Amino acid sequence: MAAATAQLVAGRAAAADDATLLRVFLTDGTALVSYGEPARAGDRIIFSMPTATTPNPPLTLVNLPISRVDWERTSRYATNARATRYVQTQAESDYAQLSNEVATALNQVAHAATPAERLAIVESARKTLAAWPENHFNYRRAEVQQMLGMLDEAIADLQAATGRGRYSLSLSAFADLPPVVEPLLPPPTPKEAIEQVLAAARVTDSAADRTSLLSTAMAAIDRDEATLPADWASSTRSETAAMVTAELKFDRLYAAMTEQTMALAARRARAADVRSLERLIASIAERDAALGNRRPDAVNALVTAVQEKLDAARRLRLARDRFEMRRPVLAEYGLAIGTPLALLAQLDPALEDVKALAGSSPLTLVRMQTTVTRILTLASAIVPPEELAAAHALFVSAVQLAGNAARIRREATLAGDMSRAWDASSAAAGALMLGAQARTDIQTLLHPPQLR
């Protein structure tokens, strides 16, 4: 739809020079003026509607569902409008050019050296002539048929001259039944132009477009008030202002309903309350009906959003049910991993010193390595549940990095090697980062699942 809209807007400049007023016919018979060609994009019809009768009128964009439009009648009208404009502007010059081309071809025949060359020239001219009416709104159709008959006779004679025993002609077929023509309508009066904007507002399925069209109609009434029937202008402006006020009121009511419903849906999803969310979805239709079913797009979007919360709540309920079944195993792992986690946390200050190259005493490094050995011994004796296997492996990697940091720092100190000291710093940074992540993952998995 975006591409069609862009194409329509881009075509407005051309429409200013070629201001053919077309019509978009609604299924109820109403004819809306379109300034230039309407565009069909999927199940939508998009066109520019003039809101005044001036040479370069202000335009408003109208976007309607195809279900509200008689597209066949709209297309017929556009075809007749294009044909009429063509006849009024350039049809005669095109026909004159065609006649000249045929005359030139016949002149070339007189100078051709052989019958075969003359035949080729005439057949080429006939092909051009046969295709011309269809591409030029059947202008001068009868005259073209006469010229075709003349060329057919010439082709028959030339084929006989070439020695062909038999010949065939590919005759052009013209429809005997004339196409259905949609009669052209006169340009709208200022009053009719405004009435058509109001008609478009009544059939559009977009609340925002409806409010925009109603506001446009009010502005047009104010602008053209001097040329409009006084009583009609006054009553129509009052009615339109009341409709705009009502539209804005319903915008606020539906916005409030959306905000309240989504807040409630979020709370119920976090509680994994599936039944309450199902009731909430049902209540949306009830509240929409109470408001008159005036915002189908907003309601559909709201139902979709709450349905997503319902799906999330169902996934969360499944995860919590599984957690309850696995609670004894998880609790056992939590007790077993408690001491290793605490011991790793005790290494954090020493790891921060190694990371910052702030100095580490020999005793501190020995204690670090001793603690790492103890943690690894304890962790190796623990068999983690499947859901904690990745977090447990991450924890073990953090401990191993802590041991590497202590070992490399000791080597760097003995050798006075600054490069190795930086290697130890990197190992310590990795141990701190992985350790923090492992602690978070383990603690999260040891508690009931929450909605993220």
C-alpha positions in Angstrom: 0.0 0.0 0.0 2.8 2.4 0.8 4.2 2.0 -2.8 0.7 2.8 -4.3 0.3 5.8 -2.0 3.7 7.2 -3.0 2.9 6.7 -6.7 -0.4 8.5 -6.2 1.2 11.4 -4.4 4.0 11.6 -7.0 1.4 11.8 -9.7 -0.2 14.9 -8.4 2.2 17.1 -10.2 1.2 15.5 -13.5 -2.5 15.8 -12.5 -2.1 19.6 -12.2 -1.2 19.7 -15.9 -3.7 17.1 -17.0 -6.6 17.7 -14.7 -9.0 14.9 -15.8 -11.7 14.6 -13.2 -12.5 10.9 -12.9 -15.0 9.2 -10.7 -14.8 6.5 -8.1 -18.2 4.8 -7.9 -19.3 3.3 -4.6 -21.4 0.2 -4.4 -24.4 2.3 -3.3 -24.2 4.3 -6.6 -22.5 7.4 -5.1 -19.9 8.9 -7.4 -16.8 10.5 -5.8 -14.5 12.8 -7.8 -11.0 11.6 -8.3 -8.4 14.2 -9.4 -6.5 12.0 -11.8 -6.3 8.2 -11.8 -7.3 6.2 -8.7 -4.8 3.6 -7.6 -5.8 0.0 -6.6 -3.4 -1.5 -4.0 -4.5 -5.0 -2.9 -7.8 -4.6 -1.2 -7.6 -0.8 -1.1 -8.5 2.1 -3.5 -6.5 5.3 -3.0 -7.2 8.6 -4.8 -7.0 12.3 -4.5 -10.3 14.1 -4.1 -10.6 17.8 -4.8 -12.3 19.9 -2.1 -12.9 22.9 -4.3 -13.8 23.7 -7.9 -10.8 26.0 -8.7 -8.4 25.1 -11.5 -5.8 23.9 -9.0 -8.0 22.7 -6.2 -6.8 21.6 -2.8 -6.7 17.8 -2.6 -7.4 15.3 0.2 -6.2 11.7 0.1 -9.0 9.1 0.3 -8.3 5.5 1.2 -11.3 3.1 0.8 -11.7 -0.7 1.0 -12.3 -2.2 -2.4 -15.5 -3.8 -1.0 -17.1 -0.4 -0.9 -16.2 0.5 -4.5 -17.8 -0.6 -7.8 -14.4 -1.0 -9.5 -15.9 -2.2 -12.8 -17.9 0.9 -13.2 -15.0 3.1 -12.0 -12.8 1.5 -14.7 -15.3 2.1 -17.4 -15.7 5.7 -16.5 -11.9 6.2 -16.5 -11.7 4.6 -20.0 -14.4 6.9 -21.4 -12.8 9.9 -19.8 -9.4 9.1 -21.2 -11.0 8.4 -24.7 -12.9 11.7 -24.6 -9.8 13.7 -23.6 -7.8 11.9 -26.2 -10.3 12.8 -28.9 -10.4 16.4 -27.7 -6.6 16.8 -27.6 -4.5 14.6 -30.0 -6.6 12.0 -31.7 -6.8 13.9 -35.0 -3.1 14.6 -35.2 -2.4 10.9 -34.5 -4.8 9.9 -37.2 -3.2 12.3 -39.6 0.2 10.8 -38.8 -1.2 7.3 -39.4 -2.6 8.4 -42.8 0.7 9.8 -43.7 2.5 6.6 -42.8 0.1 4.6 -44.9 0.5 7.0 -47.8 4.3 6.9 -47.5 4.2 3.1 -47.5 2.1 3.0 -50.7 4.5 5.5 -52.3 7.4 3.2 -51.4 5.5 0.3 -53.1 5.6 2.2 -56.4 9.4 2.4 -56.2 10.0 -1.2 -55.0 12.0 -3.3 -57.5 10.3 -6.7 -57.1 6.7 -7.9 -56.2 8.2 -9.6 -53.1 9.5 -6.3 -51.8 6.2 -4.5 -52.6 4.3 -7.3 -50.7 6.5 -6.9 -47.6 5.9 -3.1 -47.5 2.2 -3.5 -47.8 2.0 -6.3 -45.2 4.0 -4.2 -42.8 1.7 -1.2 -43.3 -1.4 -3.4 -42.8 0.0 -4.7 -39.5 0.5 -1.2 -38.2 -2.9 -0.1 -39.4 -4.7 -3.1 -37.9 -3.2 -2.5 -34.4 -3.9 1.2 -34.4 -7.6 1.4 -33.4 -7.2 -0.8 -30.2 -4.4 1.5 -29.0 -6.2 4.7 -29.9 -9.6 4.2 -28.3 -11.1 3.0 -31.6 -10.9 6.5 -33.1 -11.9 6.6 -36.8 -12.6 2.9 -36.6 -14.7 2.9 -39.8 -12.1 4.8 -41.8 -9.4 2.3 -40.6 -11.5 -0.6 -41.7 -11.9 0.9 -45.2 -8.1 1.4 -45.4 -7.6 -2.2 -44.3 -9.9 -3.4 -47.0 -7.9 -1.5 -49.6 -4.6 -3.0 -48.3 -6.1 -6.5 -48.3 -7.0 -6.2 -52.0 -3.5 -4.9 -52.7 -1.9 -7.8 -50.7 -4.1 -10.3 -52.6 -2.9 -8.9 -56.0 0.7 -8.9 -54.9 0.6 -12.4 -53.6 -0.8 -13.5 -56.9 2.0 -11.6 -58.7 4.6 -13.5 -56.7 3.3 -16.8 -58.1 1.7 -18.1 -55.0 -1.1 -20.5 -55.9 -3.0 -19.8 -52.7 -2.9 -17.0 -50.3 -4.4 -16.2 -46.9 -5.1 -12.9 -45.2 -4.9 -12.4 -41.4 -8.0 -10.2 -41.2 -8.4 -7.9 -38.2 -11.5 -8.6 -36.1 -13.5 -5.6 -34.8 -16.1 -6.2 -32.2 -19.6 -5.7 -33.6 -21.0 -5.0 -30.2 -19.9 -1.6 -28.9 -18.4 -1.6 -25.4 -20.4 -0.4 -22.4 -19.7 3.3 -22.0 -20.0 4.9 -18.6 -21.5 8.4 -19.3 -19.3 11.3 -18.2 -20.5 13.5 -15.4 -20.2 17.3 -15.1 -17.7 18.8 -12.7 -19.1 19.1 -9.2 -20.4 22.4 -7.8 -18.7 23.7 -4.6 -21.6 22.2 -2.6 -21.3 18.8 -4.3 -17.5 18.8 -3.7 -18.1 19.1 0.0 -20.9 16.6 0.0 -18.6 14.1 -1.7 -15.9 14.6 1.0 -18.6 13.8 3.6 -19.7 10.8 1.6 -16.1 9.5 1.6 -16.0 10.1 5.4 -19.0 7.9 5.8 -17.6 4.9 3.9 -14.0 4.9 5.0 -13.1 2.2 7.5 -10.3 4.2 9.1 -11.2 6.4 12.1 -8.2 8.7 11.5 -9.1 9.1 7.8 -12.7 9.8 8.8 -11.8 12.5 11.2 -9.4 14.0 8.7 -12.1 14.0 6.0 -14.7 15.6 8.3 -12.2 18.3 9.3 -11.5 18.9 5.6 -15.2 19.3 4.9 -15.5 21.8 7.7 -12.6 23.8 6.4 -14.1 23.8 2.9 -17.4 25.1 4.2 -15.6 27.9 5.9 -13.6 28.7 2.8 -16.4 28.6 0.3 -19.2 29.9 2.6 -19.9 32.9 0.3 -20.8 30.6 -2.6 -22.8 28.0 -0.7 -26.5 28.0 0.2 -26.5 29.7 3.6 -29.0 27.3 5.4 -27.2 24.2 4.0 -23.7 25.6 5.0 -24.9 26.3 8.5 -26.6 23.1 9.2 -23.9 21.0 7.5 -21.1 22.6 9.4 -23.0 22.1 12.7 -23.6 18.4 11.9 -20.0 17.9 10.7 -18.6 19.6 13.8 -20.7 17.3 16.0 -19.4 14.2 14.1 -15.8 15.4 14.6 -16.5 15.9 18.3 -18.0 12.4 18.5 -15.0 10.9 16.6 -12.5 12.5 19.0 -14.6 11.3 21.9 -14.5 7.7 20.7 -10.8 8.0 20.0 -10.3 8.8 23.7 -12.6 6.1 24.9 -10.9 3.4 22.8 -7.5 4.7 23.8 -8.5 4.4 27.5 -9.9 0.9 26.9 -6.6 -0.2 25.2 -4.5 1.3 28.0 -6.6 -0.3 30.8 -6.8 -3.7 29.1 -3.1 -3.9 28.3 -2.2 -3.0 31.9 -4.5 -5.7 33.2 -3.3 -8.2 30.6 0.3 -7.6 31.6 -0.5 -8.3 35.3 -2.4 -11.4 34.5 0.3 -12.7 32.2 3.0 -12.2 34.9 0.7 -14.3 37.2 0.3 -16.9 34.5 -3.5 -16.5 34.9 -4.6 -18.1 31.7 -8.3 -18.2 32.5 -8.5 -14.5 33.5 -6.8 -13.6 30.2 -9.3 -15.6 28.2 -12.1 -13.8 30.0 -10.3 -10.5 29.3 -10.3 -11.2 25.6 -14.0 -12.0 25.7 -14.7 -8.7 27.5 -13.0 -6.7 24.7 -15.8 -7.6 22.3 -18.4 -6.7 25.0 -16.8 -3.3 25.6 -16.5 -2.7 21.9 -20.2 -3.5 21.3 -21.1 -1.1 24.1 -19.2 1.7 22.3 -20.9 0.9 19.0 -18.1 -1.1 17.3 -16.6 2.1 16.0 -12.9 1.2 16.0 -12.4 -2.2 14.4 -8.7 -1.6 13.7 -8.0 -0.6 17.2 -10.0 -3.6 18.6 -8.3 -6.1 16.3 -4.9 -4.7 17.4 -5.9 -4.9 21.0 -7.2 -8.5 20.7 -3.9 -9.5 19.0 -1.9 -7.9 21.7 -3.8 -9.6 24.5 -3.7 -12.9 22.6 0.1 -12.6 22.7 -0.1 -12.1 26.5 -2.3 -15.1 26.7 0.2 -17.2 24.7 3.0 -16.0 27.0 1.0 -16.8 30.1 0.4 -20.4 28.8 4.1 -20.8 28.2 4.8 -19.4 31.7 2.2 -21.7 33.3 3.8 -24.7 31.5 7.3 -23.7 32.8 6.0 -23.2 36.3 4.3 -26.6 36.3 7.5 -28.2 35.2 9.4 -26.3 37.9 7.1 -27.6 40.5 7.7 -31.2 39.3 11.4 -30.6 39.3 11.5 -28.7 42.6 13.1 -31.5 44.7 15.9 -32.1 42.2 16.5 -28.3 41.9 16.5 -27.8 45.7 19.1 -30.6 46.1 21.3 -28.9 43.5 20.8 -25.6 45.2 22.1 -27.0 48.5 25.1 -28.6 46.9 26.2 -25.6 44.8 25.7 -23.1 47.7 29.3 -23.6 49.1 31.1 -23.5 45.8 29.2 -20.3 44.9 30.1 -18.7 48.2 33.8 -19.7 47.8 34.0 -18.1 44.3 32.4 -14.9 45.7 35.2 -14.8 48.3 37.7 -14.6 45.4 36.2 -11.5 43.9 38.4 -8.9 45.8 41.6 -10.8 45.0 40.5 -11.1 41.3 39.8 -7.4 41.2 43.4 -6.7 42.4 44.8 -9.0 39.7 42.5 -7.3 37.1 43.6 -3.8 38.1 47.3 -4.9 38.4 47.1 -3.4 41.9 49.4 -6.0 43.5 48.9 -9.5 44.9 50.9 -10.8 47.8 52.3 -14.4 47.6 50.0 -15.5 50.3 46.9 -14.1 48.5 47.9 -16.0 45.3 48.4 -19.2 47.2 45.0 -18.8 48.9 43.4 -18.2 45.5 44.8 -21.3 44.0 43.9 -23.4 47.1 40.3 -22.0 47.0 40.1 -22.8 43.3 41.2 -26.4 43.8 38.6 -26.8 46.6 35.8 -25.3 44.4 36.6 -27.6 41.5 36.7 -30.6 43.7 33.3 -29.8 45.2 31.8 -28.9 41.8 33.1 -32.1 40.1 31.1 -34.1 42.6 27.9 -32.4 41.7 25.7 -33.7 38.9 23.6 -30.7 37.8 20.0 -31.2 36.6 19.7 -30.9 32.8 18.2 -27.4 32.9 21.2 -26.2 35.0 23.9 -28.0 33.0 24.9 -24.9 31.0 25.0 -22.6 34.0 27.0 -25.2 35.9 29.5 -25.5 33.1 29.8 -21.6 33.0 30.5 -21.6 36.7 33.3 -24.2 36.3 34.8 -22.1 33.5 34.8 -19.1 35.8 36.6 -21.0 38.5 39.2 -22.3 36.1 39.8 -18.8 34.8 40.3 -17.6 38.4 42.9 -20.3 38.9 44.7 -19.3 35.7 44.7 -15.7 36.8 46.4 -16.6 40.1 48.9 -18.8 38.3 49.8 -16.3 35.6 50.1 -13.5 38.1 52.5 -15.5 40.1 54.6 -16.2 37.0 54.5 -12.6 35.9 55.7 -11.5 39.4 58.6 -13.9 39.5 59.7 -12.9 36.0 58.9 -9.2 36.3 57.1 -9.6 33.0 54.5 -6.9 32.5 53.0 -8.6 29.4 52.2 -11.7 31.5 50.7 -9.4 34.2 48.3 -8.2 31.6 47.5 -11.7 30.6 46.6 -12.4 34.3 44.5 -9.3 34.3 42.5 -10.6 31.3 42.0 -13.9 32.9 40.8 -12.3 36.1 38.4 -10.1 34.2 37.0 -13.2 32.5 36.6 -15.0 35.8 34.7 -12.1 37.3 32.4 -11.7 34.3 31.7 -15.5 33.9 31.3 -15.9 37.6 28.7 -13.1 37.9 26.8 -14.5 34.9 26.9 -18.0 36.3 25.6 -16.9 39.7 22.7 -15.0 38.1 21.8 -17.9 35.8 21.9 -20.5 38.7 19.8 -18.3 41.0 17.3 -17.6 38.3 16.9 -21.3 37.4 16.5 -22.2 41.1 13.5 -19.9 41.5 10.0 -20.2 39.8 10.0 -18.9 36.2 9.0 -15.3 35.7 7.6 -13.6 32.6 10.4 -11.6 30.9 
